[in-house]
Amino acid sequence: MKAIFLDRDGVINKYPGDKKYVTSWKNFRFLPRVKKAIANLRKNNFKLFIISNQAGVGKGVFSQKTLDIITKNMLREIEEAKGKIEGVYYCVHSPEMGCSCRKPRPGLIHQANKNRRVNLKDTFFIGDTIPDVNTAKAAGCKSILVLSGREKLSNRENWETQPDFIFEDLYEAAEFIINS
């Protein structure tokens, strides 16, 4: 199975800002060309999984029910655009809990890969932060950093880890993967 793991905020939807959260469906905004990128990946037989920290639930900023509503609507719009997400895996714990599922730990990727035959070394993890790059490396995946969210290329000299690839957004990353 050809699989790709995607972060959510800053990759699929507009990054809400540091220390801020997408707290309702009304606040969720797809980034340009994201639905088309996901549809193109599906058309090329890739299975996509969302791997995302959503500590706002654990911190009481928004409820699990709200997160479920946001996810349900996001998946519906992606499917209406001929895309498909095979699974969504969230860590809702606060950073202080030290859980194994919070990125940059690879727990959510291992959870998504359970009972699947995904060769992680041939798989991409696409995120918008250096912790996402670290998650990819911890899981044994190839890392793609997209510049559509939190991280900026001007910070590159400060990155403790370098991504395998860098693209402007998910659409460019998808085109690269499809044509590789």
C-alpha positions in Angstrom: 0.0 0.0 0.0 1.2 3.5 -0.9 0.5 5.8 2.0 1.1 9.4 3.0 0.7 10.9 6.4 -0.5 14.5 6.7 -0.4 17.0 9.5 -3.7 19.0 9.6 -3.3 22.7 10.7 -1.0 24.5 8.2 -1.1 21.6 5.7 -4.8 21.0 5.0 -6.3 24.1 6.6 -5.1 27.6 7.5 -2.7 27.7 10.5 -4.6 29.4 13.3 -1.5 31.1 14.8 0.8 30.3 17.6 -1.0 29.1 20.8 -4.3 29.3 18.9 -6.6 26.5 17.8 -9.3 25.9 15.2 -12.2 25.8 17.7 -15.1 25.5 15.4 -16.1 24.4 11.8 -16.7 28.1 11.1 -13.0 28.8 11.8 -11.8 26.0 9.6 -10.4 27.2 6.2 -9.0 24.9 3.6 -5.8 26.1 2.1 -5.8 26.7 -1.6 -5.5 23.6 -3.9 -5.6 21.2 -0.9 -8.7 19.4 -2.0 -7.3 19.0 -5.5 -4.0 17.7 -4.1 -5.8 15.1 -2.0 -8.0 14.1 -5.0 -4.9 13.8 -7.2 -3.1 11.6 -4.6 -6.2 9.4 -4.3 -6.4 9.1 -8.1 -2.8 7.8 -8.1 -3.7 5.1 -5.5 -2.2 6.7 -2.4 -3.9 6.1 1.0 -3.9 9.3 3.1 -3.9 9.5 6.9 -4.1 12.7 9.1 -1.7 12.7 12.0 -2.3 15.8 14.2 -1.8 17.2 17.7 -5.0 18.8 18.9 -4.1 19.7 22.5 -6.9 22.2 22.7 -9.2 19.3 23.7 -6.9 18.2 26.5 -6.6 21.8 27.7 -10.3 22.4 27.6 -10.2 25.1 24.9 -12.7 23.1 22.8 -14.5 19.7 23.2 -13.9 16.3 21.7 -17.4 16.7 20.2 -16.4 20.0 18.5 -13.2 18.3 17.1 -15.4 15.4 15.8 -17.7 17.9 14.0 -14.8 19.7 12.4 -13.3 16.4 11.3 -16.6 15.1 9.9 -17.2 18.3 7.9 -13.6 18.3 6.7 -13.8 14.7 5.5 -17.2 15.4 3.8 -15.8 18.3 1.8 -12.7 16.3 0.8 -14.9 13.5 -0.4 -17.1 15.9 -2.4 -13.9 17.0 -4.2 -13.1 13.4 -5.1 -10.5 12.9 -2.3 -10.4 10.5 0.5 -8.8 10.3 3.9 -8.4 6.7 5.2 -8.0 7.6 8.8 -7.6 10.5 11.2 -5.4 10.2 14.2 -5.3 12.9 16.8 -3.4 13.4 20.0 -5.7 15.4 22.2 -3.3 15.3 25.3 -1.6 18.4 26.6 2.2 18.5 26.1 2.7 18.0 29.9 1.2 14.5 29.8 4.2 13.1 28.1 2.1 10.6 26.0 3.6 8.5 23.2 1.1 9.8 20.6 2.0 13.4 20.7 4.2 14.5 17.8 7.2 14.6 17.5 6.9 11.1 18.9 5.8 8.6 16.2 2.9 6.9 18.2 0.1 8.1 15.9 1.9 6.9 12.8 2.4 3.5 14.4 -1.3 3.5 15.3 -2.3 4.4 11.8 0.0 1.7 10.4 -1.3 -1.0 12.8 -2.8 -3.9 10.7 -1.7 -2.3 7.5 1.3 -3.2 5.3 2.8 0.3 4.9 6.6 0.3 4.4 7.4 3.4 6.4 10.8 4.0 4.7 8.9 4.5 1.4 6.2 6.7 3.0 6.1 10.5 3.3 5.0 12.5 6.3 4.0 16.1 5.2 3.9 18.8 7.8 4.4 22.5 8.3 6.8 22.4 11.3 10.2 21.0 12.3 8.5 18.8 15.0 6.6 17.3 12.0 10.0 16.6 10.3 11.2 15.0 13.6 8.0 12.9 13.7 8.8 11.6 10.2 12.3 10.8 11.1 11.3 9.1 14.4 8.9 6.9 12.4 11.3 6.1 9.6 9.4 8.1 7.0 10.6 10.6 4.4 9.9 14.2 5.5 8.3 16.9 3.5 8.1 20.4 5.0 5.4 22.7 3.4 5.7 26.4 3.8 1.9 27.0 4.0 1.7 27.0 7.8 3.9 27.8 10.7 7.5 27.4 9.5 9.3 29.8 7.3 12.3 29.2 5.0 14.0 32.3 6.6 14.4 30.2 9.8 16.3 27.4 8.1 19.6 28.2 9.8 17.9 27.6 13.2 16.3 24.2 12.3 17.7 21.4 14.4 16.6 18.9 11.7 16.5 19.4 8.0 13.6 18.0 6.0 14.2 15.7 3.1 12.1 17.9 0.8 10.5 21.4 1.0 7.6 22.7 -1.0 5.3 25.7 -0.9 2.2 23.7 -0.2 0.5 20.3 -0.2 -0.3 20.7 -3.9 3.3 21.1 -4.9 4.3 18.2 -2.6 1.6 16.0 -4.1 2.8 16.7 -7.6 6.4 15.8 -6.6 5.2 12.5 -5.0 3.0 11.5 -8.0 5.8 12.3 -10.5 8.6 10.6 -8.5 
